[in-house]
Amino acid sequence: MLCLYARQKLKIHNIQDNTLQGSHVLATQTLKKFQQSLRLSFRRDILHKVTTYRYMNNYFISKFKDNYKICMMSLLIFFTVVSYNVMRAMKEALVLNLPGATAAYIPYIKSFVVLPSSIVMGAVYLALKQKYGLLKTYYIVTVGMLSYFVLFSTVLTPYMSSVTPSSEFVAYYQQLYPSLKFFLGIFANWPSTLFYTFSELWGTFTLIILFWQIANEIFTTSNARVYYPLLNLVGAFAIVAASVIVSILSQSSNPLNTCVCFMTILAIGMIVTATHLKPYINTHANTQNTKAKTSLTSNFKVAISSPYILFITICIFAFGILVNTIELSFKELMIKYFHGQAGYLSFYSTFTKWKGLLAIAANVFTLHYLKRLGWFSMAIVTPLICLLSLALVLGPSTFTQLNIDVYTGGLNEYWFAWLCCSVVIMMYASKYAFFDTTKEMAFIPLPENLKVSGKAAADGIGGRSGKSGSSLIQLCIFQITGDGTYSNNAPYFFVICAVILACWLWALIKLNHEYVKMAEPQTNKNTGATIPNTDQRPKLTIA
């Protein structure tokens, strides 16, 4: 019995030992699994943190680069627009106050000096662009034009009597040959004529061609819908800043030297800002274009033979003719009340200030409603405002009865001149907010080989030909009628401008159809999504 009891106790003890040993093994295995899962969780956490850090780092670097790029482009358009408007005021104050000069001098300068110069400059631009690239071309054009401004103020102006004939000599031959009165006036004052010409080319190539060429190199169609209205908004603020400088010029004892000093500072700012944009400018396309070695003539032929470029050129050409004819008609009234360089600069300061303020309001509207309303709805605003301006500025002189009702005295004529000034301000505000933005958007979907030559043809040739073509029409009417005033020749200008406005609307409708076809595939490629064509208006982005 004792032995049986001992065996049972030993059996129970062995069972308990086996149970404890099994529990220990299970606990050890569970602990190892927990440690392994803890290590894996820790590794996943570390990997997640590293991945998140890399993602956030790349995100913020990308955002910083985008914001820096936008800041530099905003600064560049600010300097460019300020310089453009300052030179615009100074060139008109200089030419309109020459001995015996009137507003009719301007169309002769644009037709016989500015137009040939713009064609030559367009060819030079393409040659420089193909040889040196966009950025170096920007430097060469900016410094080259600024050099003449400095030469004019420091060398030619102090010795003007030595390099030009006397006013009595010019007046004598103007009376002897009345049909050549305006030709003799502009060529006798050739330094001032060249100053006006270089001022015109400054605006065309530094702002309209070179700046927007840089913008089209940097931005794509997808982000242009956001950034282009923003750049035009900055340009509108620059117009207001330019009005302050023009006001300073009107109070200066030597407006010309003061103007050149401001221009030098602005040009330096433009060059430094453009240098900071060098990493964002695509230079590979320039190399490819250079290797192709296409001639300048073939570039223009390709651009003009393209219906798309032709429609853009017609729109730019029509706007140039309309705005110049209407603007000079009302300025003929304004120079009766503002005499001398100081008086004209004082008027132009007010004109520029309100133009900038209205442009700011119009650009804010574009910034919020471009996506909703679409390209065509914004593009058609400018021709409609030009129609209103044409009816108000040239209509009263065209329709005799309305002309009698408006011009009942000197005071009414004065306020009518300011009313004409207000619609011209609206016309320019619509240009900066709507026309420039939609025009530059139209270049983006073009193939790379057509962007440079097409933009040079449309802006350089179409833009300058529009302004000079307007001047050519005006001087032809002046020569035929023998009357050098705009008010007496208003019916002829009204009919011609109405026909050109109709051509503008036709070209704009055709351009919209082509733009929808070209812009939507590029937008789909950038976004990877299918975008419906609603109301035939592209939903994409001036200046």
C-alpha positions as CSV (number, residue, x, y, z in Angstrom):
1,M,0.0,0.0,0.0
2,L,2.8,2.4,0.9
3,C,4.5,1.6,-2.4
4,L,1.3,2.2,-4.4
5,Y,0.8,5.6,-2.7
6,A,4.3,6.7,-3.5
7,R,3.9,5.8,-7.1
8,Q,0.7,7.9,-7.4
9,K,2.4,10.9,-5.8
10,L,5.4,10.6,-8.1
11,K,3.0,10.4,-11.1
12,I,1.2,13.6,-10.0
13,H,4.5,15.4,-9.5
14,N,5.7,14.5,-13.0
15,I,2.4,15.7,-14.5
16,Q,2.7,19.0,-12.7
17,D,6.4,19.4,-13.8
18,N,5.4,18.7,-17.5
19,T,2.6,21.2,-17.2
20,L,4.9,23.9,-15.8
21,Q,7.5,23.1,-18.4
22,G,4.9,23.4,-21.2
23,S,3.6,26.7,-19.8
24,H,7.2,28.1,-19.6
25,V,7.8,27.1,-23.3
26,L,4.5,28.7,-24.4
27,A,5.2,31.8,-22.5
28,T,8.7,32.0,-24.0
29,Q,7.3,31.6,-27.5
30,T,4.6,34.2,-26.9
31,L,7.3,36.6,-25.6
32,K,9.4,36.0,-28.7
33,K,6.5,36.6,-31.0
34,F,5.6,39.8,-29.1
35,Q,9.2,41.0,-29.4
36,Q,9.3,40.2,-33.1
37,S,6.0,42.1,-33.7
38,L,7.3,45.0,-31.6
39,R,10.4,45.2,-33.7
40,L,8.4,45.0,-36.9
41,S,6.0,47.7,-35.6
42,F,9.0,49.8,-34.7
43,R,10.5,49.3,-38.1
44,R,7.3,50.2,-39.8
45,D,6.9,53.3,-37.7
46,I,10.4,54.4,-38.5
47,L,9.9,53.6,-42.2
48,H,6.6,55.5,-42.2
49,K,8.2,58.5,-40.5
50,V,11.1,58.5,-43.0
51,T,8.7,58.2,-46.0
52,T,6.5,61.0,-44.6
53,Y,9.5,63.2,-44.0
54,R,10.8,62.6,-47.5
55,Y,7.3,63.3,-48.9
56,M,6.8,66.5,-46.9
57,N,10.4,67.6,-47.7
58,N,9.8,67.2,-51.4
59,Y,6.3,68.8,-51.1
60,F,7.7,71.9,-49.3
61,I,10.7,72.1,-51.6
62,S,8.3,72.0,-54.6
63,K,6.0,74.6,-53.1
64,F,9.0,76.8,-52.3
65,K,10.2,76.6,-55.9
66,D,6.7,77.3,-57.2
67,N,6.3,80.3,-54.9
68,Y,9.7,81.6,-55.6
69,K,9.1,81.3,-59.3
70,I,5.8,83.2,-59.0
71,C,7.4,85.9,-56.9
72,M,10.2,86.4,-59.4
73,M,7.7,86.5,-62.4
74,S,5.5,89.0,-60.4
75,L,8.6,91.2,-59.7
76,L,9.6,91.0,-63.4
77,I,6.2,92.1,-64.7
78,F,6.1,94.8,-62.1
79,F,9.3,96.4,-63.3
80,T,8.5,95.9,-66.9
81,V,5.0,97.4,-66.8
82,V,6.2,100.4,-64.7
83,S,9.0,101.1,-67.2
84,Y,6.6,100.7,-70.1
85,N,4.1,103.2,-68.8
86,V,6.8,105.7,-67.7
87,M,8.3,105.7,-71.2
88,R,4.9,105.9,-72.8
89,A,4.1,109.2,-70.9
90,M,7.6,110.6,-71.6
91,K,7.6,109.9,-75.4
92,E,4.2,111.6,-75.9
93,A,5.1,114.6,-73.8
94,L,8.3,114.9,-75.8
95,V,6.8,114.6,-79.3
96,L,3.6,116.6,-78.7
97,N,5.6,119.5,-77.4
98,L,8.0,119.8,-80.3
99,P,7.8,123.2,-82.2
100,G,4.7,123.2,-84.3
101,A,3.8,119.6,-83.4
102,T,0.2,118.3,-83.1
103,A,-1.3,114.9,-82.4
104,A,-1.1,114.2,-86.2
105,Y,2.7,113.9,-85.8
106,I,2.3,110.5,-84.0
107,P,0.8,108.5,-87.0
108,Y,3.6,109.7,-89.3
109,I,6.2,108.5,-86.8
110,K,4.5,105.2,-86.4
111,S,4.1,104.6,-90.1
112,F,7.5,105.7,-91.4
113,V,9.8,105.0,-88.5
114,V,8.3,102.6,-86.0
115,L,6.9,100.1,-88.5
116,P,10.1,99.5,-90.4
117,S,12.0,99.5,-87.1
118,S,9.7,96.9,-85.6
119,I,10.1,94.6,-88.6
120,V,13.9,94.8,-88.4
121,M,13.8,94.4,-84.7
122,G,11.6,91.3,-85.1
123,A,14.2,89.7,-87.4
124,V,17.0,90.6,-85.0
125,Y,15.0,89.1,-82.1
126,L,14.6,85.8,-83.9
127,A,18.3,85.7,-84.8
128,L,19.4,86.5,-81.3
129,K,16.9,83.9,-79.9
130,Q,18.2,81.2,-82.1
131,K,21.9,82.0,-81.4
132,Y,22.0,83.0,-77.7
133,G,18.7,81.7,-76.2
134,L,15.9,83.5,-74.5
135,L,17.7,84.9,-71.4
136,K,20.7,86.4,-73.2
137,T,18.4,87.9,-75.8
138,Y,16.5,89.5,-73.0
139,Y,19.7,91.1,-71.7
140,I,20.8,92.3,-75.2
141,V,17.5,93.9,-76.1
142,T,17.0,95.6,-72.7
143,V,20.5,97.0,-72.5
144,G,20.6,98.0,-76.2
145,M,17.4,100.1,-75.9
146,L,18.4,101.6,-72.6
147,S,21.6,102.8,-74.1
148,Y,19.9,105.1,-76.6
149,F,17.8,106.6,-73.8
150,V,21.0,107.4,-71.9
151,L,22.6,108.7,-75.1
152,F,19.6,110.9,-75.8
153,S,19.5,112.6,-72.4
154,T,23.2,113.0,-71.8
155,V,24.6,113.7,-75.3
156,L,22.0,114.6,-77.9
157,T,19.7,116.8,-75.7
158,P,22.4,119.2,-74.5
159,Y,23.6,119.7,-78.1
160,M,20.2,119.5,-79.9
161,S,20.7,122.8,-81.7
162,S,23.9,121.4,-83.2
163,V,22.4,118.2,-84.5
164,T,19.0,119.5,-85.7
165,P,18.0,122.4,-87.9
166,S,16.5,125.5,-86.3
167,S,12.7,125.7,-85.8
168,E,12.6,128.8,-88.1
169,F,14.3,126.8,-90.9
170,V,11.8,123.9,-90.5
171,A,8.8,126.3,-90.3
172,Y,9.8,128.0,-93.6
173,Y,10.0,124.8,-95.5
174,Q,6.8,123.5,-94.0
175,Q,5.0,126.6,-95.3
176,L,6.7,126.2,-98.6
177,Y,5.7,122.5,-98.9
178,P,2.5,122.1,-96.9
179,S,1.9,118.6,-98.1
180,L,5.2,117.6,-96.5
181,K,4.6,119.5,-93.3
182,F,4.5,116.4,-91.0
183,F,7.4,114.6,-92.8
184,L,9.6,117.6,-92.4
185,G,8.7,118.0,-88.7
186,I,9.5,114.4,-87.7
187,F,12.7,114.0,-89.7
188,A,14.0,117.5,-88.7
189,N,13.6,116.4,-85.0
190,W,15.2,113.0,-85.6
191,P,16.6,112.5,-82.1
192,S,13.1,112.9,-80.5
193,T,11.7,110.7,-83.3
194,L,14.2,108.0,-82.5
195,F,13.4,108.4,-78.7
196,Y,9.7,107.8,-79.5
197,T,10.6,104.8,-81.7
198,F,12.8,103.1,-79.1
199,S,10.1,103.8,-76.5
200,E,7.6,102.0,-78.7
201,L,9.9,99.1,-79.3
202,W,10.7,98.9,-75.5
203,G,7.1,98.1,-74.8
204,T,6.7,95.7,-77.6
205,F,9.8,93.5,-77.0
206,T,10.4,93.8,-73.2
207,L,6.8,93.3,-72.2
208,I,4.7,91.8,-75.0
209,I,7.3,89.4,-76.5
210,L,10.1,88.7,-74.1
211,F,8.3,88.7,-70.8
212,W,5.4,86.5,-72.1
213,Q,7.9,84.3,-73.9
214,I,9.6,83.6,-70.6
215,A,6.2,83.0,-69.0
216,N,5.2,80.5,-71.7
217,E,8.5,78.7,-71.2
218,I,8.0,78.4,-67.5
219,F,4.2,77.7,-67.2
220,T,2.1,74.9,-68.7
221,T,-1.5,75.1,-69.8
222,S,-2.8,73.5,-66.6
223,N,-1.3,76.1,-64.2
224,A,-1.5,79.1,-66.6
225,R,-5.2,79.5,-65.7
226,V,-4.1,80.4,-62.2
227,Y,-0.9,82.3,-62.7
228,Y,-1.6,84.5,-65.7
229,P,-4.5,86.5,-64.2
230,L,-2.3,86.8,-61.1
231,L,0.5,88.3,-63.2
232,N,-1.8,90.7,-64.9
233,L,-3.1,91.7,-61.5
234,V,0.5,92.6,-60.5
235,G,0.8,94.5,-63.7
236,A,-2.2,96.5,-62.8
237,F,-0.7,97.5,-59.5
238,A,2.5,98.4,-61.5
239,I,0.4,100.9,-63.6
240,V,-0.6,102.7,-60.4
241,A,3.0,102.8,-59.3
242,A,3.9,104.2,-62.7
243,S,1.4,107.0,-62.3
244,V,3.3,108.1,-59.1
245,I,6.6,108.2,-61.1
246,V,4.9,110.2,-63.9
247,S,3.6,112.6,-61.3
248,I,7.2,113.1,-60.0
249,L,8.3,113.7,-63.6
250,S,5.6,116.4,-64.0
251,Q,7.0,118.2,-61.0
252,S,10.7,117.8,-61.9
253,S,12.7,120.7,-63.4
254,N,14.2,118.3,-66.0
255,P,11.6,115.5,-66.7
256,L,13.8,113.8,-69.3
257,N,16.8,113.2,-67.1
258,T,14.6,112.1,-64.2
259,C,12.8,109.7,-66.5
260,V,16.1,108.1,-67.7
261,C,17.3,107.7,-64.1
262,F,14.1,105.8,-63.2
263,M,14.4,103.7,-66.4
264,T,18.0,102.7,-65.5
265,I,17.0,101.6,-62.1
266,L,14.0,99.6,-63.5
267,A,16.1,98.0,-66.2
268,I,18.7,96.8,-63.6
269,G,15.8,95.4,-61.6
270,M,14.5,93.6,-64.7
271,I,17.8,92.1,-65.6
272,V,18.5,90.9,-62.0
273,T,15.1,89.4,-61.7
274,A,15.4,87.6,-65.1
275,T,18.7,86.1,-63.9
276,H,17.0,84.5,-61.0
277,L,14.5,82.8,-63.4
278,K,17.3,81.1,-65.3
279,P,16.8,77.6,-63.6
280,Y,13.2,77.5,-64.7
281,I,13.6,78.4,-68.4
282,N,13.7,75.4,-70.7
283,T,16.8,75.7,-72.8
284,H,16.6,72.3,-74.5
285,A,13.9,73.6,-77.0
286,N,16.2,76.4,-78.0
287,T,19.0,74.0,-78.8
288,Q,16.7,71.9,-80.9
289,N,15.5,74.9,-82.8
290,T,19.1,76.1,-83.3
291,K,20.0,72.7,-84.7
292,A,17.2,72.8,-87.1
293,K,18.8,75.9,-88.6
294,T,15.6,77.2,-90.1
295,S,15.8,80.6,-91.7
296,L,14.1,83.7,-90.4
297,T,12.0,83.9,-93.5
298,S,10.8,80.3,-93.2
299,N,9.9,80.9,-89.6
300,F,7.6,83.8,-90.6
301,K,6.2,81.9,-93.5
302,V,5.3,79.0,-91.2
303,A,3.8,81.3,-88.6
304,I,1.7,83.3,-91.1
305,S,0.6,80.2,-93.1
306,S,-0.9,78.7,-89.9
307,P,-4.6,79.7,-89.6
308,Y,-4.3,79.6,-85.8
309,I,-1.5,82.2,-85.8
310,L,-3.3,84.2,-88.5
311,F,-6.4,84.5,-86.3
312,I,-4.3,85.7,-83.3
313,T,-2.5,88.2,-85.6
314,I,-5.8,89.6,-86.8
315,C,-7.1,90.1,-83.3
316,I,-3.9,91.9,-82.3
317,F,-3.8,93.9,-85.5
318,A,-7.4,95.0,-85.0
319,F,-7.0,96.0,-81.4
320,G,-3.9,98.1,-82.4
321,I,-5.8,100.0,-85.1
322,L,-8.9,100.7,-82.9
323,V,-7.1,101.7,-79.7
324,N,-4.7,104.0,-81.5
325,T,-7.3,105.8,-83.6
326,I,-9.7,106.2,-80.6
327,E,-6.9,107.3,-78.2
328,L,-5.4,109.9,-80.5
329,S,-8.9,111.3,-81.2
330,F,-9.5,112.1,-77.5
331,K,-5.9,113.2,-76.9
332,E,-6.4,115.9,-79.6
333,L,-9.0,117.3,-77.2
334,M,-6.9,116.9,-74.1
335,I,-3.8,118.8,-75.4
336,K,-6.0,121.9,-75.7
337,Y,-6.2,122.0,-71.9
338,F,-2.8,120.7,-70.8
339,H,0.2,122.6,-72.3
340,G,3.9,121.8,-72.1
341,Q,5.7,118.7,-70.9
342,A,4.8,119.3,-67.2
343,G,1.1,119.9,-68.0
344,Y,0.8,116.8,-70.2
345,L,2.7,114.6,-67.7
346,S,0.3,115.8,-65.0
347,F,-2.7,114.8,-67.2
348,Y,-1.0,111.5,-68.0
349,S,-0.4,110.8,-64.4
350,T,-4.1,111.0,-63.7
351,F,-4.9,109.0,-66.8
352,T,-2.5,106.2,-65.8
353,K,-3.6,106.1,-62.2
354,W,-7.3,105.4,-63.1
355,K,-6.2,103.0,-65.8
356,G,-4.3,101.0,-63.2
357,L,-7.1,101.1,-60.6
358,L,-9.7,99.9,-63.1
359,A,-7.3,97.3,-64.4
360,I,-6.9,95.9,-60.8
361,A,-10.6,95.5,-60.5
362,A,-10.9,93.8,-63.9
363,N,-8.0,91.5,-63.1
364,V,-9.6,90.5,-59.8
365,F,-12.7,89.6,-61.8
366,T,-10.7,87.6,-64.2
367,L,-8.9,85.8,-61.4
368,H,-12.2,84.5,-60.0
369,Y,-14.3,84.0,-63.1
370,L,-11.9,82.8,-65.8
371,K,-12.4,79.1,-64.8
372,R,-16.2,79.5,-64.7
373,L,-16.8,81.6,-67.7
374,G,-14.1,80.1,-70.0
375,W,-11.7,81.5,-72.6
376,F,-14.1,82.9,-75.1
377,S,-16.3,84.8,-72.6
378,M,-13.2,86.6,-71.4
379,A,-11.8,87.2,-74.9
380,I,-14.9,88.9,-76.3
381,V,-15.0,91.6,-73.5
382,T,-12.3,93.7,-75.1
383,P,-13.9,94.0,-78.6
384,L,-17.3,94.9,-77.0
385,I,-15.7,97.7,-75.0
386,C,-13.9,98.9,-78.1
387,L,-17.3,99.1,-79.8
388,L,-18.6,101.3,-77.0
389,S,-15.5,103.5,-77.2
390,L,-15.9,103.8,-81.0
391,A,-19.5,104.9,-80.6
392,L,-18.8,107.5,-77.9
393,V,-15.5,109.0,-79.2
394,L,-16.0,109.1,-82.9
395,G,-19.8,108.8,-83.0
396,P,-20.7,112.4,-82.1
397,S,-18.5,113.8,-84.8
398,T,-19.8,111.3,-87.3
399,F,-23.5,111.9,-86.7
400,T,-23.9,115.6,-87.1
401,Q,-27.0,116.0,-84.9
402,L,-25.4,114.4,-81.9
403,N,-22.3,116.4,-82.5
404,I,-24.3,119.7,-82.2
405,D,-26.0,118.4,-79.0
406,V,-22.7,117.6,-77.3
407,Y,-20.5,120.5,-78.3
408,T,-22.5,123.4,-77.0
409,G,-19.7,125.2,-75.3
410,G,-16.1,125.1,-74.0
411,L,-17.1,123.5,-70.7
412,N,-19.1,120.7,-72.3
413,E,-16.2,120.0,-74.6
414,Y,-13.9,119.8,-71.7
415,W,-16.1,117.3,-69.8
416,F,-16.7,115.4,-73.0
417,A,-12.9,115.0,-73.4
418,W,-12.8,113.5,-69.9
419,L,-15.7,111.2,-70.8
420,C,-13.8,110.0,-73.8
421,C,-10.8,109.5,-71.5
422,S,-12.9,107.3,-69.3
423,V,-13.9,104.9,-72.1
424,V,-10.3,104.7,-73.3
425,I,-9.3,103.8,-69.7
426,M,-11.9,101.0,-69.8
427,M,-10.4,99.9,-73.1
428,Y,-6.9,99.6,-71.7
429,A,-8.1,97.9,-68.5
430,S,-9.9,95.3,-70.6
431,K,-6.7,94.8,-72.6
432,Y,-4.6,94.2,-69.5
433,A,-7.1,91.9,-67.8
434,F,-8.9,90.1,-70.6
435,F,-7.1,90.6,-73.9
436,D,-3.5,89.9,-72.8
437,T,-4.5,86.9,-70.6
438,T,-6.5,85.2,-73.3
439,K,-4.0,86.0,-76.0
440,E,-1.1,84.4,-74.1
441,M,-3.2,81.4,-73.2
442,A,-3.8,80.9,-76.9
443,F,0.0,80.5,-77.5
444,I,0.5,77.7,-75.0
445,P,-1.1,74.8,-76.8
446,L,1.1,75.4,-79.9
447,P,3.8,73.0,-80.8
448,E,7.3,74.0,-79.5
449,N,8.6,74.8,-83.0
450,L,5.7,77.2,-83.6
451,K,5.7,79.0,-80.3
452,V,8.7,81.3,-80.9
453,S,8.1,82.1,-84.6
454,G,4.4,82.3,-84.1
455,K,4.6,84.7,-81.1
456,A,7.2,86.8,-82.9
457,A,5.0,87.1,-86.0
458,A,1.7,87.7,-84.1
459,D,3.1,90.1,-81.4
460,G,6.1,91.7,-83.2
461,I,4.6,92.0,-86.6
462,G,0.9,92.0,-85.9
463,G,1.1,94.2,-82.9
464,R,3.4,96.8,-84.5
465,S,1.6,96.6,-87.8
466,G,-1.7,97.2,-86.0
467,K,-0.4,100.4,-84.4
468,S,1.5,101.5,-87.5
469,G,-1.3,100.4,-89.7
470,S,-3.6,102.7,-87.8
471,S,-1.2,105.5,-88.3
472,L,-0.9,104.7,-92.0
473,I,-4.7,104.9,-92.3
474,Q,-4.7,108.2,-90.5
475,L,-2.0,109.9,-92.5
476,C,-3.6,108.7,-95.7
477,I,-6.9,110.4,-94.7
478,F,-4.9,113.5,-93.6
479,Q,-3.1,113.7,-97.0
480,I,-6.3,113.1,-99.0
481,T,-8.5,115.6,-97.2
482,G,-5.7,118.1,-96.5
483,D,-7.0,118.4,-92.9
484,G,-4.8,117.3,-90.1
485,T,-7.4,117.1,-87.3
486,Y,-9.2,114.0,-86.1
487,S,-12.6,115.6,-85.4
488,N,-13.1,116.8,-89.0
489,N,-12.1,113.4,-90.3
490,A,-14.1,111.4,-87.8
491,P,-16.7,109.9,-90.3
492,Y,-13.9,108.2,-92.3
493,F,-12.3,106.8,-89.1
494,F,-15.6,105.6,-87.8
495,V,-16.4,103.5,-90.9
496,I,-12.9,102.0,-91.2
497,C,-12.9,101.1,-87.5
498,A,-16.3,99.5,-87.7
499,V,-15.2,97.2,-90.5
500,I,-12.0,96.3,-88.7
501,L,-14.0,95.5,-85.5
502,A,-16.2,93.2,-87.5
503,C,-13.1,91.3,-88.8
504,W,-11.9,91.1,-85.2
505,L,-15.1,89.4,-84.0
506,W,-15.0,87.0,-86.9
507,A,-11.3,86.0,-86.2
508,L,-12.1,85.6,-82.5
509,I,-14.9,83.2,-83.2
510,K,-12.7,81.2,-85.5
511,L,-9.8,81.2,-83.1
512,N,-12.0,79.9,-80.3
513,H,-12.9,76.8,-82.3
514,E,-9.3,76.1,-83.1
515,Y,-8.3,76.8,-79.5
516,V,-10.8,74.3,-78.1
517,K,-9.4,71.6,-80.3
518,M,-5.8,72.3,-79.4
519,A,-6.1,73.1,-75.6
520,E,-8.2,70.1,-74.5
521,P,-5.8,67.3,-75.5
522,Q,-3.0,69.1,-73.7
523,T,-5.1,69.6,-70.6
524,N,-6.2,65.9,-70.7
525,K,-2.5,64.9,-71.0
526,N,-1.5,67.0,-68.0
527,T,-4.4,65.9,-65.7
528,G,-5.0,62.4,-67.0
529,A,-8.8,63.1,-66.9
530,T,-11.5,63.5,-69.5
531,I,-12.7,67.0,-69.6
532,P,-16.1,67.6,-71.2
533,N,-16.4,70.4,-73.7
534,T,-19.1,72.6,-72.2
535,D,-20.5,75.4,-74.4
536,Q,-17.4,75.0,-76.6
537,R,-15.3,76.9,-74.1
538,P,-11.9,75.7,-72.9
539,K,-11.4,75.6,-69.1
540,L,-7.9,76.4,-68.7
541,T,-4.4,80.6,-67.2
542,I,-1.6,89.2,-69.0
543,A,0.4,92.9,-70.3
